[in-house]
């Protein structure tokens, strides 16, 4: 069961990152991730420079102390940054270290 949930976390993170990178609204990107994630998983989405990042976390129950925490992460290049070199030194748009996805 934990292996299946781990794969779901990775797939969910990828789905959310792809949606956010296409400039879909944050709510839609989060919904894409949540629809592929295991039940009860936590989904985080943020922008880091030119990249959109998504992390999906959950807890897989096991017998006694064999429970594990699972996590999947994905990053995608935001399409709005492709070819968006600034005239002053080639700095790309969206340079904040961690900002909310619009």
C-alpha positions as MATLAB code, in Angstrom:
seq = 'XXXXXXXXXXXXXXXXXXXXXXXXXXXXXXXXXXXXXXXXXXXXXXXXXXXXXXXXXXXXXXXXXXXXXXXXXXXXXXXXXXXXXXXXXXXXXXXXXXXXXX';
ca = [
       0.000    0.000    0.000;
       2.779    2.475    0.820;
       4.401    1.957   -2.592;
       1.133    2.765   -4.335;
       0.598    5.878   -2.200;
       4.172    7.016   -2.935;
       3.550    6.752   -6.678;
       0.299    8.687   -6.251;
       2.185   11.465   -4.431;
       4.714   11.753   -7.258;
       2.023   11.692   -9.956;
      -0.041   14.278   -8.090;
       2.931   16.621   -7.705;
       3.681   16.343  -11.425;
       0.066   17.041  -12.379;
      -0.073   20.118  -10.178;
       3.271   21.466  -11.403;
       2.285   21.046  -15.058;
      -1.022   22.842  -14.510;
       0.605   25.719  -12.615;
       3.376   26.026  -15.221;
       0.691   26.512  -17.892;
      -0.482   29.566  -15.891;
      -3.708   27.904  -14.827;
      -5.245   29.508  -11.712;
      -3.740   28.301   -8.440;
      -7.048   26.709   -7.415;
      -7.105   24.655  -10.638;
      -3.496   23.535  -10.227;
      -4.178   22.533   -6.619;
      -7.298   20.646   -7.740;
      -5.262   18.778  -10.364;
      -2.783   17.706   -7.699;
      -5.450   16.781   -5.160;
      -7.384   14.685   -7.660;
      -4.352   12.442   -8.208;
      -3.149   12.437   -4.580;
      -4.006    9.827   -1.953;
      -6.952   10.680    0.305;
      -5.983   13.123    3.044;
      -2.712   14.206    1.427;
      -1.371   17.735    1.954;
      -0.591   19.698   -1.219;
       1.722   22.723   -1.300;
       2.315   24.888   -4.369;
       4.748   27.786   -4.676;
       6.801   29.749   -7.179;
      10.585   29.813   -6.911;
      12.153   32.002   -9.588;
      11.263   30.571  -13.001;
      10.020   27.321  -11.489;
       6.665   26.276  -10.120;
       7.031   23.666   -7.390;
       4.496   21.269   -5.894;
       4.923   19.011   -2.879;
       2.421   16.300   -1.896;
       2.721   14.645    1.510;
       0.794   11.909    3.260;
       1.172    9.311    5.992;
       0.826    5.616    5.237;
      -0.354    3.616    8.209;
       1.372    0.380    8.965;
       1.397   -2.211   11.696;
       2.813   -0.668   14.855;
       5.961    1.360   14.245;
       6.043    0.548   10.531;
       4.035    3.620    9.496;
       5.859    5.875    7.034;
       5.662    9.453    5.847;
       5.511    9.745    2.068;
       6.331   12.711   -0.139;
       6.409   13.527   -3.828;
       7.795   16.732   -5.325;
       7.851   18.138   -8.821;
       9.029   21.333  -10.497;
       8.175   22.770  -13.892;
       9.403   25.798  -15.793;
       6.689   28.455  -15.811;
       5.665   29.115  -19.397;
       5.359   32.847  -18.735;
       9.136   33.004  -18.221;
      10.150   31.427  -21.520;
      11.846   34.129  -23.572;
      11.239   36.747  -20.865;
      14.851   37.924  -20.502;
      15.087   41.356  -18.954;
      16.944   44.034  -20.921;
      19.189   44.620  -17.904;
      21.498   41.644  -17.648;
      19.240   38.789  -18.698;
      17.469   38.372  -15.354;
      14.233   36.448  -15.759;
      10.879   37.497  -14.371;
       9.619   36.120  -11.067;
      12.847   36.337   -9.125;
      11.371   36.186   -5.639;
      12.698   33.336   -3.540;
       9.228   32.089   -2.626;
       6.051   33.752   -3.743;
       2.454   32.743   -4.221;
       1.486   31.473   -7.641;
      -0.851   33.999   -9.262;
];
